[in-house]
Amino acid sequence: MASCWILSTLLGSALFAGLGEVAVGRLLVEGGHQALVVTQEGAHILAKTDSALYGLARTPEGFLAVGHLGKNLLRVGLDPNGKPLWAEAGGQGILWGTDGRFAWGGYMGPGGWEALVLDLLEERAFRLPLPGQGYAYGGLYRQGVLFLVGRVEGAGGFDGFLLGLPVARPGQPWAYGYRSGWPENDYLRFLGERGAVGRLEVSGDSEGLLLDWLGLSQGKARLLRRPGFDYLRAWRGAFLVGEAEVDGVLEGLWISPQGARYAGGPMASLRALDPPLAYGYSYRSLFQGEGLVLNLEEQVGRPLAYRLEALRLPWLPFRTRPRALSLTWKPVAWNPEPTLRLKACPPGPDPKPD
């Protein structure tokens, strides 16, 4: 794949997840947005407004993508080349991610938003009431426990949370977790083999937030600090991605063993990783948005300097009783043929380092 792949023929597009040469997201259209699947052969667009795809995982059949259709959950099966095979909608809520065996997100319960888990292998669903309204952004399955991270309402706005759901022990009535207890807003956006990332406000300024697995158990965090808005979205291997405000402009951010770099603004963000590829969007062209794929081993970008600081979060324990949820899924028609062929970039040279 080219080191820079801009969907310049799909103005209004944004990519939220990707694996290799298959990516998913949404396309802005008049009256809303439509779920989007992008492959090397072209773009597949769900012909229903108010839909989007946020998560993608490999499966024995190819891929599974998840998101929402209106107020309902949406899941889509893709073949190994990314061609849609089937789509289903059901239940009230949104799915933010999946690993192919589980999917997670939010369910609109009686008192507002709750965390939601789908066990795709056992065809079960659970809603998990939280200490306040919130939902799960990221998940990772380990030794019979599905760990979830996300955000939940706290005293100062939102708290990041970590929750362990013992899915391999159906007789276990409780899931146990922690919320950050930080006096200002913070989110945990992603959970992977190395740990979790997100953002944390300090005196109104947003800093990159990083917790490894030891930190998740003890509340020990690291902040990537500099002036402006910073938000970490994914962490895989030696790479982190997200967004950073530079001179008042939001830029796509990536951090590798060579340091921190940015590119793609204005209003750019890198939302997902499949190293060395990163997926996101940029608003460079007519401020309508373009889906973006970068090869981080080839992209140059401009350097950024961060100050790394240790922080201990005032972890507050909580527990929740998972409640079984009955979902009815209905098929959604999706044209398996590409709607639009794509053109690769670059539209111009990469910015040179300062």
Secondary structure, DSSP 4 states (H G I P E B T S, - for coil): --SEEE-TTSTTEEEEEEETTEEEEEEEETTEEEEEEEETTEEEE-SSSSEEEEEEEEETTEEEEEEEETTEEEEEEE-TTS-EEEEEEEEEEEEEEE-SSEEEEEEEETTEEEEEEEETTTTEEEEE--SSSEEEEEEEEETTEEEEEEEEEETTEEEEEEEEE-TT-TT---EEEEE---SS-EEEEEE-SSEEEEEEEETTEEEEEEEEHHHHHHTEEEEEE-SS-EEEEEEETTEEEEEEEETTEEEEEEEETTEEEEES-SS-EEEEEETTEEEEEE-TTTTS-EEEEEETTT---EEE--EEEEEE---EEEEE--EE-----EE-----S-SB------SSPPPPP-
